[in-house]
């Protein structure tokens, strides 16, 4: 068999030349870049995984197929020469055992050639990922995808991790499809080139690199988990209804509201410090801006809800205090009981005195709550300065009005007692 191969190799140069040409072309092709073959030629840019990548890869595939058709044509030349030999143009007995040995040798050469081409291309693919990783600080990532907040309030990749894995799988499968670029002879070796253990090991190594990159993405996602847990959903907190008892209820939830405000404020600062994008091993960019923006928006919504609620509490409670002071002052006016022993007027005055006494503790508690609450509002600078100034002016007037009212109550007690004696 070996002698037959040597004899036909020397005498059938017309058959050897196309094989050698195809070998040289495939060898040159395998050293090019399978993932980024036209990256430099068309200008470095980061492509969003999805439609942008699909369009670009379709372009790559078109040029690659044009090249492989040339290789295919050379393989067809070989097949054409075999047919001419079968037509006995070269007076070869194509049914002899020697010829079958030579055909097996040719098929094995082509199979080995394709296997080397695939292996070189896969190695180049893996080397390119590592090269870009080493140049991460100055290089431009080739692909990018987004980390965002799902409707359910959890982190979500868009496109999905599965889409990225499918893109890598397609690249690998396209490299493995090089085996289809040459004509198969009937005497082809029993094991296709893509089943080679060397190719299997190389693919396994590529996936190890890819999975390590995706693990880096998961680690980056973990940075946002505390904020996702706290601000993943955007429901507005439910607070007690605002009425004349709000200030007293507010006494119990004041600390909680203060905690909410400080948490939201701190979250906004911390989120701004987290990266807007992360370069994953150089070749892949993870865009985290959508997730960061959504979490910041939810924190801001909760912050504004708390501020608005506190503002309404201050406004309502302060208005209630002012109304109480105004009403009681009017009921204790001198002309309401000095005209004579009017039983109705005296009873009104006595009821007002009792109300002042009964609501003394309520008023003090309300003031003790409103003062630090207004101070909290002012410190946040979330409301217009004039609004805060007006509230401060109104609140500062309450203690003076209250002291004046209490002096009036003391005076009225004596006057009412004298009126009753008359």
Buried (B, 14 or more C-beta within 10 A) or exposed (E): EEEBBEEBBEEBEBBBBBBEBBBEBBEEBBEBBBBBBBBEEEEEEBBBBBEBBBEBBEEBEEEBEEBBEBBBEBBBBBBBBBEBBEEEEBEBEBEEEBBBBBBBBBBBBBBBBBBBBBBBBBBBBBEBBEBBBEEEEEBBBBBBBBBBBEEEBEBBBBBEEEBBBEBBBEBBEBBBBBBEBBBBBEBBBEEBBBEBEBBEEBBEEBBEBBEEBBEBBEEBBEBBEEBBEBBBEBEEEEBEEBEEEBBBBBBEBBEEBBEBBEBBBEBBEBBEEBEEBBBBBBBBBBBBEBBBBBBBBBBBBBBEBBBBBBBEBBBBBBEBBBEBBEEBBEBBEEEBBEEEEBEEBBEBBBEBBEBBEEBEEBBEEBBEBBBEBBEBBBEBEBBEEEBBEEBBEBBEEBEEBBEEBEEBBEEBBEBBEEBEEE
